[in-house]
């Protein structure tokens, strides 16, 4: 045997040996019992499965960039969870996960998943539907270190979301979180089939978005000298807090979220919670100041002047720049916690009230009606651009236009009042879905999960027609006492898994005991990605 033949023989022996070692690997089986629980799961009891190995391909339609990106996401998930690199292809075959579109499916975000020993077929009516099917595969994968092969059990899933609006809000006004970390949060939302990221960008404690027409908003308004040390304290920690997003950075967040089929809804909270803006431009208030960016938390009397034409123009200018950045169909302009203390004595506010012919009624004070008028004028600006306005449920005190979308937060009954009034409504009551509220959602074991899981977004006492006005549900994290990613994630995890199930799954499929069993694997996924959660949740299984 010459040298050339020897090399060929050695290479062939190596390849055969590698193939034999690959085929001799043990298999770790995953499960289709994922969170959120799908609409319909059919399992085969014969032990068959689709095994993922280095020769597995993910196939997608040629020329469809969104589907190519979907395939790339799935490949990255398989590598992260199952420690296996798979290939991408536009040509179908066996040992393949085949992604495709099927416009005969009825639900826009629905998908069908079929697993056989030869292939996995994943079809969606839209690319978003395929993405949610990919998330199901993502969570169905067993966690392996590469010493065993991952397998998905044979069976089928037919699935679609209960609500079209599945939201999560993060406040960056009280404490600032950078672009890279917000991308991590967006990935967390994608894992849980959430499709709206509500970005609360302005507060009494800080203005966090660049507005080119009003540069002082970030030059002055994005910085405060410190923060109170604890609830009820007047002592400051003297640690400066600052930070804002340039318009380009905000656009990058929008792009990153859109790739994951998440829409970013910006919120500029007005006319209350505006001390950072007033400190930057004192002429926007009723008294002219001086104003200070708040180092403490709460509800402040100093708000935008509702009767000042310059203030209204400011609001319109800001919202127009926001709409230039954010393509979202919804623009949130707050409307919550706006005391009328100064409006009652402000000459400009009272003159505007008289000009508009507003009078106190049993349901609505003239000052509350002035707020509704002010926000209505901003809404007209929003509607000019083909968008829709969102606001917190306090706006109902002023009888706003029926086109307003209401986020009902103050109590569970607020969503009923809103839909009874004919308003499209998103349920986010503080008692159940404010993950940062220590009074109702303590970071403690099973009870805080059960509290979220038990919430039903659609009021039972509503009429069938009124129930149609519930667009969906949303959880919120306010960051008064949330300064870092660990605290953020302690508040999110694993409550966000319970949230996902009330947003996505059919109520009749929900079961807290079954959910807790499925949660075990979800927690393991959190560990793989380095997401923080409090270990006391394990006490639920130890008892």
N, C-alpha and C positions, 0 to 999 in steps of 0.2 A: 504493500500500500504506500503510495507516494504521499508527500506532505499535503498536497491539495486535497486528495481523497480523505486523508486523516482528519483534516479540518472540517470537511463536510460531514463525516461520520460523527465527530464530536458535537457539532452543531445540532445534527438530527437527534442524537442521544439526549442532548440538553433540552430540546423542545419537547420530546416525548416525555422525559422525566418531569418537566414543568407541567405538561398537560395532565399527567397522572396525578401529580400532587394537587393540582387544582380540582380535578374531579373527585379526589378523595377528601376534600374539605367537608367538614360537617356543615349543616345548614341550620340557621337560626330563623325561626318563623315569626313573622310579624302578626298584626291583627287589624281587621277592618273596623274594630270597635274604637272609633276615634272621637275626638272632641272638635267641633260640635257633632252630635250624633246625627248621621244622615237620615233622610226621609225614609229610605228603604234599603235594607241590606239583606242579601240572600247569601248564606254561607253553605259551602259543600262540606259534608261530613266525612269525605273519603281520605282526608289528609293530603290531598294534592295541593301543589303550590307552584308559583312562578319563581324560579331561582334567578337572582341577579348575580352575574359574574362579569369578568372583564370583557367578555365578548358581547354582552348585552348592548343593544342600540336603542336610542330614543329617536323615533322617527317623527318628522313634522312636515307639513305641506311646503313644498318648495315655493319660494317667493313671498312667504308670509313672515314678515319680520317679528311681529308680535308672537307668533307661534314658535319661531326660532328662539326668541327670548324665553318663552315658557319652557322650552326644552332645556335651555341652559340652566334655568332655575332648578328644574328637576334633577339634572345631572349634578348640580352643586349640592342639593339636599342629599342625594344618594352618597356622594363622596363624604359629606359631613357626618351623616347618621350611620351609614353602613360601611364606610371606609373602602368603597369600591369606585373606581373610575370607569364610567361608561362612555360610549361614543355617541355622537350625533349623526343623523343621516336623513336624507330626504327620500330614501328608498326603503320600502317596507320589506319585512321578512320575518322569519321566526326568531325566537329569543330577542324580541323587540317590545318596547313600550311605544305604542302607536298613538300619537296625538292627532286629532282631526276635528273639523267643524261639521256640524249637522244641523241645518236650518229647519229640519222637521221637529226638533225639540221645541217644546212650548215655552220654557222659561229662559229669559235672557241670561241669567247667571247660573242656570242649571247645567248638570253634566250627567253622563252615564259612564260607569266604569265596569268593565268586564275582565276578569282575570282567569286565564286558563294556563295550563302548563307550558304552552308554546309562546303565548304573548299576552300582553296587557293592552286592551283597547280603551282609550279614554276619549270620549266625544263630548263636545259642548256646543251649544247654539252660538256662543260667542267665545272669543279668546279669553274673556274674563271667566266664563264658565269652566273652560279647560283649566285655568289657573286654580280655581277652587277644587277641581278634581285632583290637581297636582298636590294641593295642600293635604288632601285626604291621603294620597299615597305617601307624602312626606311623613305624616303622623302614623301611618300604618307600618312604616319600616321598623324592623327591629334594630336596636342599637348594637353594633358589633365593632370590634377593633381590627377587623380584617383577617383574623384567624379562622373565622367561619363566614359562610356566604349568607347574605340576607335573602329571605324569601317572603313573598306575599301570598297568603292562602287564596286558593281559587274560590271565586264567588262573584257577586255583582253588587253594584251600588247604583241607585237612582236617587238623585239629590237635587234640591234647589232651596234657596233661602226663604224663610217665612217673611222677612221684612227686606224691602229694598234699601232702607237706610239703616246701616249698622255702624254707629259712630263711637269715637273715643276722643276726649278732649284733654289737652295738656296746656296748663297755664305757664307761660315763660315770663310773665310780667313781674311776679314777686321774686322769682329766682330764674336766672338765665341758664339755658342749656344749649350747648354748641351744636353746630350742624351735624357733625359726625355722630353725636349721641342721638339726635333726632332721627337720623337714618336708622339707627338701631331700634328705636321705638317703632318706626314704620315697619321694620321687619317683624317685630313682635305682633303688630296689628295684622299683618299679612298672614302670619301663622294661625291667627284666630279668625280668619275670614271677615275681618272688619274692612269696610270699604270707604269710610269717611274719617279723616283726621282733622278734627276741629282745633285750630291753632289760635289760642287766646294770646294776642300779641301786645296788648297795652293794659296798663294798670296804674293805680295811684303810686305804686312803688317803682315803676319803670316803663318806659316806652321802648319797644324792642324791634321796630321795623323802620328802615330808612324811608323818609318821605322827602323827595328832592325839593319840593316847593317850600318846605318848612324844615330846614336843616337843624334848627335848634332842638327839634324833638329828640334827636339822637345826641346832638352835641351837649345838651343839658339834661334832657329828660331820660336818658338811658343810664344815669349815674345817681346813686344815693350814697350817703356817707356811712351808713351802717344799718343794722337791723336790731329790733328789740331782742333781748336774750331769751325771753320765754313769754308765754301767754300771761297777760296782765302786768307785765313788767314795763317800767319806763326807762330802764337802763339799756343802753345800746352796746353792741359788741364792737363798734368802731371798725368793723371790717367792711371796706367799700364793696359795693355790689354794682357791677356794670355789665354792659354787653348789649349788642343789637345785631340784627341781620341786615346785611346790605340787600338791595333788591336782587342782585345776581345770586346771592346765597339763597334767598327765598325761592327764586326760580329753580335753583338746583334741588331744593326740597320738593317742590312741585313735580319736577321731572322724575326724581327718584321714586316718589309715591305713585305717580301715574304708571310707571313700569310694573308696579305691583297692584294695579287696578284700584288704587286708593286716591280719592279726591281730597285735596287740602282745602278746607273752609277757613278763611281768615276771619278773625274777629277783632274789630276796633270798637271797644266798649264805650258807648256814649249815651246820654250826656253826663252820667255819673262815672265814677272811677277814672277821673281825668286829671288828677293832681300832677302827674308827670307832664302832661300837655300844658296845664296852667302855669307850672313853674317855668316852662319854656316860653310861653306866650301869655303873660298875665292879662292882656287885654281881652282874652276870650272868656273871662269870668265875670260875674256880676259885680264884684267889689274892686277888681283891678289888682288884687293881691296886697302884699307879696305872698307868694305861695311857695311851699316846700314839698319836694318829693317825699312821700311818706316813708318813714323808717319803721312804722308800726302798721298794724293791719286792722281792718274794720270798714265801716261805712262813714264817709266824710261829707260834711255839709258843702264843701267847696266843689261845685260842679260847673259844667259849661253854662254860659248864659243863654237861656232858651229864647230870649227876645232880641238878641244882637244879630244883625244881618251879617256882620263880619264872622261871627262864630258859625253861623249856618254855612257861609261860604267856605270856611275852613273845613267843616265836616264834609262838604261835597268834594272839595279838592282832594282831601285825604282818601276818600272812598274811590275817587276816580283813579288815583295812583295805585291803590290796592287792586282795583279791577284790571289795571294794566299788568300787574304781576301775577295775579291768580285767575286762571280761566274757570274756576269753580262756578257752577250755576247758582250757588248760594253764597251770599255775603252776609256775615253776622255783624250786627251793629249794637249788640248788648241790650241796653235799656233797663238793666236791673239796678236796684239799690241806688236810686237817684233822689235824695232828699230835696224837697222844694223850699227849704228854710229861707234861702236868699231870694228865690223867685217870688216869694210872697211880698217882699218889700222892694224888689228891684224895679226901678222905673221902666227900664226897657222891656222886662218881662211883662209887667202889668199893662204897658202900652200895647204890646203885641196881643195880649189876651183880649183887650178891649177892641182892638182892630179886627180880630177874628170873630168877635161876638161870642166868646166862650163864657159860659156861666156854670156855676156849681150845680150838679145834679145829685140825686141820691147815690148813684153808682160812681160818678166821676167828678173829682174836683176840677176846677178850671185850670189849675196848674198841671194836673195830670193830663188833661186834654191838650195843654200846650206842649207837653213832652210828646204826645202822640202826633201832634201836628208837626213838630220838629223832625221826628223820625220819619213821618210820612213824606216830608220834603226830601229827606235823604233817600227814602225808598224810590221816589220818582227818578232820582239820579241813577239809582241801581237799575231800575226798569228800563231806562233809556238804553242801557247796554245789554238788554235781554237777560238780565239776571233777576234773582229773587232774594228778598230780604228775610233774614232770620233774626229773632230777638228772644230774650228770656221772658218768662210769662208775666212779669210785672207790667209789660206793655199793655196787657189787657185792662189795666186800670184806666187807660185813656181811650178805650174803644177804637183800636187801630183798624186799618183796612183789612178786609178778609183775605187779601193776598199775602199777608204776613204769615210766615211759618214760625210757630211758637215752640220754644224749648221749655217744657214744663218741669221745673226743678224744685219749687218751694215746698211742695208736699204732694203725695200721690193723688190727692183730689184735684190738683191743678190741671192735670191732663184731662180729667173729665170735664171741668169747666171750659177748657179750651176747645175740646171737640164738640161740646154742646153748643158753643158759640159759632161753630162752623169753620174753625181754624185747623189747618193741617198742623199736626203736633208730633213732636218727638219726646218720648218719655225719658226723663233723666232725674227722678226724684232724689233729693239729698239723702233721704232715709235709706235708700237701697243702692244707689249708683254713684254716690260721691265717695270714691275709694279713699280719698284723703281726709275724710271727716271722721275724727276720732270718736265722736259721740255715737255715731251710728255704725261705723265700720272699723272697729278695733282690729288691729293687726294680730289677731289671736285665733289660731287653729280653725276648727271646723265651723264655728258659729258665723264668722264673717263671710265664709263661702256660702253657707246655707242661706244667709240673708240675701245675698245677691241672687242666688239660684231660685229662690222662692218668689221673686218679683215677676208679676205678670203685666206686661206693658199695656195690654188692652183692658180697660175697665169692664168688668162683667156687667155692670148696671147700664152701660151705654146701649143705645139702639144699634141695630145692624148698620144703619146709614152713618151714624156717628163713629162707629168703630173703624170705618174706612178711612177716617181722618188721621188715624195713628200711622205715621210713616215708618216708625221704628223706635229703637232705644239707643241710649248713649250713656257711657260712663264718663266721669270727669275726675281729673286730679288737679287740685289747686295747690300751689306750691309755697304757701306761707311758711310751712315747716318742712318743706322738701327741698333740700339744698344740693343733693347729690344723687347719683344714679342708683345707689344701693337702696336708699329710702324710696325712691321712685318705683323701683321694681318690687320692693316689699309690698308696696301698696297695690301694684298691678297684679302680681303673681300670688296665688293662682286665681284670684277673683276674675281676671280677664277671661279665664276658661269658662267660668260660670256665666259671665256676660255673653260670650260667644254662643252658648247654647240657648239663652233666652232670645238672642237676636236672630239666630239661624234656624233652629230646630222647631219642629212641630210640638206644641204644648203636650199633646198626648204621648209623645215619645220621651218626655222628660221623666227622670227618676233619680233622686239624689243619691241613693245607695249605688245604683249602677254608674252614675256619674263619678262617684268617688273611686270606684274600681278603675274606671277608664283614666282617671286623673293620675294614677300612679305612673303610667307611661309618659303622660304629658310632663310630669315633673322631671322624669329622666331626660326628656328632650330639652327642658330648660337648662339642666345641668350641662348637656353637650354644648349649648350655646353660651353658657356662662351667665344665664339670667338668674338674678338673685331672688330667693323667696325664703321666708322664715321657716326654719326646720320644724317648728312646733306643729306644722300641719301633719307630720307623721304620727302625732299622737292619736289622730283620728283612726289610724289602722292598728295602733298598738293596744287600744282598749279592748 
